[in-house]
Amino acid sequence: MSVMTSPATSAHLSGDASSPAPQALPKPNLISVEEAKAMDVARMTDLFKAHMNPGQLHFMKLLGFHKIKVERAEGMFYIDQTGRKILDFFGGFGSLAFGHNHPRLLAARQKFQEENRHEIAIAFMSQYQAALTHNLAACSPGDLDMVFLGSSGSEAMEAAVKVAERAAGPKKPKIVYAENSFHGKTKGVLSITDGSLYRGDFRLVNNTVRVPFGDIDAIERAFRSDPAIGTIVLETVQGGGGIITAPTAFWQKLRALCDRYGVLWVADEVQCGYGRTGRFYAFEHHGVVPDVTALAKSLGGGKTAMGAMIARREVFMKAYGTPKSAMIHAPATFGGMGEACITSIEALNVLYDEKLIENAASTGAYLLERLEALHAKYPKIIKEIRGQGLMVGLEFQDFSQTLPMVLRPMVAMLDDKLKGSLSGFVGALLLRDYDVLVAFTEYNRNVIRLEPPLICSRENVDTFIAALDALLGRGIVAIVKDFVKSQMG
Ligand SMILES: Cc1ncc(COP(=O)(O)O)c(C=O)c1O
């Protein structure tokens, strides 16, 4: 419906009946949606340099990522501008449990749009938020019943640390975190993210205590010596650290220690949760329940931005249980938008209907078995295979000192950080020559991270293993020389 503006209305809008009508604003030089879709790699590169992150392009070039424009994405594959299908074993660092564009998620979103449903629900309650929070409580053990919705893992973890701080009370403000942890890049959780790369020279909160991951004695010493410690935050499986797990005995002792010393345990399941390890939460492998947890990544079904903090009811009520304290915690503008919620609701239903958690367990076991066979075949190249379900790390031997002397200056010239790290070379060549995408880790440059979608089949694993086998079969010197040559060209 078009709206006619009467002279009286425009005078009212301009505030002065005698002032001239405002001139139409010239439209800035805007790119349209169709032009964006049709853009070529050269123009994308120019705009990336002009408006986004010129320095990051350096790393994309090292890995060969800068040549690719994704045109479509379906299931386990990206399809690039040449029609090439790229097998996705990167999986958006765990954001793509359902693969790309799962048809049930597309259908739910399309129907929602066609019905003109509402998105922003700040004034009213939302039936979609109500259903999603119910579903998350239903998927969570114990009394992990109270849910805060946000739009990223960092936001979910900020909410987790805040609820714990308030529940622990003013006498216990200190937070324990682990070496090699990653909990996000926003300022609060950056203080418990253990990477000089990210921490830079930012001024961070200083009420933190750092312990080695998985070291129960160090944690007990910290709890015993400092009664101001009120919270401990740990990833159940460290992702950025290079897929590091701790045994069941550690988690059980941790739960007991937290109960003894009155410390709240926050389990960061942003990357390892949501079925990836073969249980909904990775901590469920160990028969223990934390006080607070957080999910994000695949919670949005790979179609939307969704994060959630889930707290035990008692903890939540201590923090925000009164009318006075309730509003401290009220969500941000985009927390729990309509279409995002219904995407997440449908995604949780698909996760169980399609038995994707069971598939993560069985296909993940198959992946580990096939990788162990490669480990046995190439013991001088592969150092260790580790992980659980479809969250797997492959650590290469450290070649920084053993690369043939002739290659060292060439490799050093390329990039100081990649020097001697086979994972970069292997990842780049897997993509270039075998159409396979893998991920890397921030803290350990010798590790390749494998987090394929939970829809991954044995056939996909076979394709990946055949590619890796063929590449490693060329030998280290050939791999490094080929990589160096590709960078010179
Ligand atoms: C364990 C963990 N926590 C928190 C985050 C932060 O999530 P986001 O990037 O959505 O802010 C990540 C992201 O990689 C993560 O792996």
The ligand as an SDF file (V2000), in Angstrom:
LIG
                    3D

 16 16  0  0  0  0  0  0  0  0999 V2000
   35.0580  -23.1590   23.1380 C   0  0  0  0  0  0  0  0  0  0  0  0
   34.6250  -21.8610   22.5420 C   0  0  0  0  0  0  0  0  0  0  0  0
   34.0320  -20.9410   23.3320 N   0  0  0  0  0  0  0  0  0  0  0  0
   33.6190  -19.7570   22.8490 C   0  0  0  0  0  0  0  0  0  0  0  0
   33.7820  -19.4460   21.5150 C   0  0  0  0  0  0  0  0  0  0  0  0
   33.3260  -18.1040   20.9890 C   0  0  0  0  0  0  0  0  0  0  0  0
   32.2980  -18.2810   20.0950 O   0  0  0  0  0  0  0  0  0  0  0  0
   31.9500  -17.1410   18.9980 P   0  0  0  0  0  0  0  0  0  0  0  0
   33.0430  -17.1780   17.9800 O   0  0  0  0  0  0  0  0  0  0  0  0
   30.6200  -17.5620   18.4410 O   0  0  0  0  0  0  0  0  0  0  0  0
   31.8660  -15.8530   19.7170 O   0  0  0  0  0  0  0  0  0  0  0  0
   34.3920  -20.3700   20.6650 C   0  0  0  0  0  0  0  0  0  0  0  0
   34.5970  -20.0360   19.2430 C   0  0  0  0  0  0  0  0  0  0  0  0
   35.3600  -20.6410   18.5230 O   0  0  0  0  0  0  0  0  0  0  0  0
   34.8180  -21.6060   21.1870 C   0  0  0  0  0  0  0  0  0  0  0  0
   35.4260  -22.5140   20.4200 O   0  0  0  0  0  0  0  0  0  0  0  0
  1  2  1  0
  2  3  1  0
  2 15  2  0
  3  4  2  0
  4  5  1  0
  5  6  1  0
  5 12  2  0
  6  7  1  0
  7  8  1  0
  8  9  2  0
  8 10  1  0
  8 11  1  0
 12 13  1  0
 12 15  1  0
 13 14  2  0
 15 16  1  0
M  END
$$$$
